[in-house]
Amino acid sequence: MPSFPNEGDNHGTAPVTLSSQLPYQSTIKRKVRKKKKNGVITANIAGTKYEIVRIVIQEMGFVKTRDEDETANLIWSDCAVQQEKIAELRNYQRINHFPGMGEICRKDFLARNMTKMIKSQPQEYSFIPRTWIFPAEYTQFQNYVKELKKKRRQKTFIVKPANGAMGHGISLIRNGEKLQAQDHLIVQEYLDKPFLMEGYKFDLRVYILVTSCDPLKVFLYHDGLVRMGTEKYHPPSDSNLSQLYMHLTNYSVNKHNERFERDETEDKGSKRSIKWFTEFLETNNLDVSKFWSDISELVVKTLIVAEPHVLHAYRMCRPGQAPGSDSVCFEVLGFDILLDRKLKPWLLEINRAPSFGTDQKIDYDVKKGVLLNALKLLNIRTSDKRRNLAQQKAEAQKRLYGQGSVKKLLPGSSDWEKQRHTLERRKQELKERLAQVRKQISKEEHENRHMGNYRRIYPPDDKTLLEKYDSLLATAFQTFLAGRAASLQREMNNPLKRMKEEDILDLLEQCEIDDEKLMGKCTRQRGPKSPSNSSPTSSAGPMRRSVSCPRSISVLTMQSPGAEQRPLSAKASLQMQRASSVNRSHSLSRSPSSARFPQTATSESLLQQKTKEQELALTKETLVLINDLRLKFPGKTNEESELIIEDIMDNWKYHKTKVSSFWLVKLDSAKQRKVLDIVRTSVRAVLQHVWKAPDIENLYLYRLFNRVFNRLLWSHGQGLWNCFCNSGSSWETMFSKGSEAVTPEQLQCCQRIVQLCKHCLLVVYKHSSDSRGSPTGMSLHWDDTRYKFEYFPPKLYVLRIVLE
């Protein structure tokens, strides 16, 4: 699978060490099952050093697997994981990190992305202190300092390492002119008027759970940690800038101070709970509801900034996965938030690997709740693996046999056929969207029952707030994905994305009515939504199913013998005859292919004319000629072309990620199909030469070949890639599990075709990497004799398969 550079993260290089036990939980005995059994949920927690994770895993009833087991239902890692690992996960697995989340979890990336959003939405993104990234923005910072000096104002700035953690390397300055243009620094305006508690400065550690980025789902945990300084706060001055115990609230800093209080009660000590803090606000008659509302908006707006990056990276890691599918990633984030004296929250930083250390009882109570509630929300089940594998098989068969797909419109089609084609495409789109909506409804029902102390903050229940977030999300996509990821842009602007189930059902019913009109049937009027007109015998026609009805559309067709018939083409008349012979089904399970034309009786006449012995002889002759097919590299001899392929395979470790990125990411579905069409056309010519058949589409062998080609293109090229990496389901399973018998000679022909397709991809990849211009600018054109590859600036090369 494609391998991408590991994202920068302030915890990405931390070594993983395993602590033996909790200070106050030493009596806990854990049973570790060494053997993985059927019917259990497995967890690989080799990548964590936190004992609380093991305790929660045990309490959930999960079974710990061996450290090297990569097939567990749950994989937990304290540090960011490579995108290649996410790409290799099966659909039933879950891992606790998203790709692309480093765009808001590194201080410099967060500052850069926030600056872009502030330019377009300054009112909405006023919750982060003004920030400069050194050395790129050193000049802008010095200009700002000079402006302050002209106004006779002096501000304090806090200087942080761009990729630092735990308070290391942080300092305060008041004279910005003396600051040098050092590399990898973040300079931020210091908030010198914080909200104080008992005279101490503090910040909040708020825990956020992101269960999906497609669509975005965010939950806020209604508890957390209040982390206090260990010296009474005084506004920054030249004399106290070095007193970090006063100005910094990091636990990793203040725990070294002798004044740090380790109290086991929640209302005392240097570390307290947010639950206690909300009670403190209520006691002092402060608006707790507004406090949580402001925190929620800050979190959602920040994750909206990350969403374009995360979704784009996730789609690259999981190519071919349908929108709305179960996410293999989730993430528990730690937001560090500071309150000013007006209780306005300010975002300090975000941790994608927050500490789950439990030095105190308050740590244990809060963090155990965060993890336990998060795993319950994920709804990991023992049947996930079996269900996902069955779904993968069903989708593969659906693609192979063209089920559920709308037949392509042929050139020269009549207006009537064009209208039918448009209508079928519309119905298919609505049905796919309806399935996604119903799946989300089912998920939300589970979430509502198992949220515990979490609360869903995106998507919100408030429609006005949702519209504002959607507007910000559209702005974020335009800002960060301008000029690229066009499919994501179109998807964001799709009006179906915001429709509810009832609206989609209305549109589907209208499509059914329009379909009846085109088919010449007696039209009916749409029934009212009130239950009073739900009788099937109502003169106004049947009512569409409501949400409470069985989840399908079921409307009665009314035949009218005197309905006016319009002149139809020959194909349309065949369709009309078939439609009039049986009652059309309007259920959601109805396949769009039900309106296809009946096959003629000549489809199998060719095979009936040949005996089994003749077919076997012709198949063997076909195999001989297919084995003699050679790939011609532009400007190279046959021997040189074979050496190029052998060289790639000999250095496969080097080429693997490049080939996978080229095939799965850079080439869209149309270009992938054209690459395989190079082999398909030559194989077709072989069949015509051997079988002497005017129409080879009727050959059983040709239909087998088509199934192979479709399988290789399955899931946006994932089928062919599985042939390289020996992962996932093999194309041969469609024959071994099918009911049709395949002879050894036919299977050998298919195996040779797969080998040719693999070699063809390697030649195209090598040719594109050696030639000038971007591989993504490649366009494929063909004529009767050869394929051509064009690059910009135009330079013509010829790539063809030669039949010796």
Salt bridges, closest charged atoms under 4 A:
GLU7 OE1 - ARG352 NH1 3.02
ASP9 OD1 - ARG352 NE 3.72
GLU51 OE2 - ARG30 NE 2.98
GLU59 OE1 - LYS368 NZ 2.89
GLU68 OE2 - ARG66 NE 3.33
ASP69 OD2 - LYS36 NZ 3.68
GLU70 OE1 - LYS85 NZ 3.97
GLU103 OE1 - ARG112 NH2 2.77
ASP108 OD2 - ARG106 NH2 2.68
GLU124 OE1 - LYS301 NZ 2.56
GLU124 OE1 - LYS468 NZ 3.80
GLU177 OE2 - LYS149 NZ 3.71
GLU189 OE2 - LYS155 NZ 3.39
GLU198 OE2 - ARG272 NH1 3.01
ASP203 OD2 - ARG227 NH2 2.94
ASP214 OD2 - ARG315 NE 2.97
ASP238 OD1 - ARG174 NE 3.29
ASP294 OD2 - LYS290 NZ 2.81
GLU297 OE1 - LYS301 NZ 3.16
GLU297 OE1 - LYS468 NZ 3.14
ASP326 OD1 - LYS439 NZ 3.90
ASP326 OD1 - LYS443 NZ 2.82
GLU331 OE2 - HIS97 ND1 2.75
GLU331 OE2 - ARG352 NE 3.41
ASP336 OD1 - ARG205 NE 2.64
ASP336 OD1 - ARG227 NH2 3.02
GLU349 OE1 - LYS107 NZ 3.55
ASP363 OD2 - LYS271 NZ 3.07
ASP363 OD1 - LYS367 NZ 3.64
ASP365 OD2 - LYS361 NZ 2.71
ASP384 OD1 - ARG381 NE 3.60
ASP384 OD1 - ARG387 NH2 2.65
GLU424 OE2 - ARG420 NH2 2.97
GLU424 OE2 - LYS427 NZ 3.55
GLU429 OE1 - ARG426 NH1 3.71
GLU447 OE2 - LYS217 NZ 3.21
GLU447 OE1 - ARG456 NH2 2.80
ASP470 OD2 - ARG498 NE 3.97
GLU491 OE2 - ARG315 NH2 2.93
GLU501 OE2 - ARG438 NE 2.61
ASP506 OD1 - ARG526 NH2 3.27
ASP506 OD2 - LYS529 NZ 3.12
ASP506 OD1 - ARG544 NE 2.31
GLU509 OE2 - ARG524 NH1 3.79
GLU509 OE1 - ARG526 NE 3.98
GLU512 OE1 - HIS586 ND1 2.29
GLU512 OE2 - ARG590 NH2 3.14
ASP515 OD1 - ARG420 NE 3.19
ASP515 OD2 - LYS427 NZ 2.92
ASP515 OD2 - ARG584 NH2 2.57
GLU516 OE2 - ARG524 NE 3.45
GLU516 OE2 - HIS586 NE2 3.55
GLU642 OE2 - ARG630 NE 3.27
ASP677 OD1 - ARG680 NE 3.00
GLU697 OE2 - ARG684 NH2 2.86
GLU740 OE1 - ARG707 NH1 2.84
ASP770 OD1 - LYS766 NZ 3.70
ASP783 OD2 - LYS788 NZ 3.80
GLU790 OE1 - HIS781 NE2 3.77
